[in-house]
Amino acid sequence: MIDESVRQRWLARLPVDKKQAICRLLHRGHQDRSLLGLCLLSSAAREMRILDPLGQAFQLADIIYPDSGKPRWQHQAATGFDFNISHSANLVVTVVSETLQVGVDVEKIRPLRRLNFRSVMRAEELAIIQHQPARFFELWSIKEAVVKAADSAGLSRMREVQINNIEQAGLSDWVAHFDNRDWYVHALSIAPGFCMMVAASAPVVYLPVRVLAIRDLLRMKPYRRYNPAP
């Protein structure tokens, strides 16, 4: 649970609509995880020294939340900075890039209550899940990460994502086809009991990962605007 004073400090940095949306979430844990994802984003932008065209630092207040598609920084077109956030159980992840379109999905692995996912899985994928139920989260996360990277409207088009070489279990890299182009997916193992996939619009040569405990993340002050030295 985030301390209330820290929580209010971070909420104050968000656009009004996003702040209200977080506060409307029924469970405090869901509110905190949504906020922590944005804290991670702010931390990553700070480390990368992301600036807008006028030299001002990245601000959470400058994020646009469209009615459909994923959130984006209002200066994305000018800077190329893209990001995506996902959370499941007690794990929150954020992926960022200055050159690629990116998407991420993380899922806590848990027993499945049903094996009929016709709305999101293709016939060949359903066959794999029937024989290897544990691979459901792998296939789901690949599809969701790709759809998010492509900035598709919601997750209703996950079934359209076609994954190459899905018959091979244990891979760490995949190529998926969606919206008439290839997307490149990489699996990350940063916590036991979770499945995490990162999708990008081109092959990723270097993918640094930083793991932060909540206590360390929340010690960081929200990024304030500054004028960088000439």
Secondary structure, DSSP 8 states (H G I E B T S, - for coil): ---HHHHHHHHTTS-HHHHHHHHH-SSHHHHHHHHHHHHHHHHHHHHHT-B-TTS-B--GGGEE--SSS--EETTHHHH--EEEEEEETTEEEEEEESSS-EEEEEEE----S----TTT--HHHHHHHHH-GGGHHHHHHHHHHHHHHTT-STTTTGGG-EETTTTSTT-SEEEEEETTEEEEEEEE--STTEEEEEEESS--S--------HHHHTTS----------
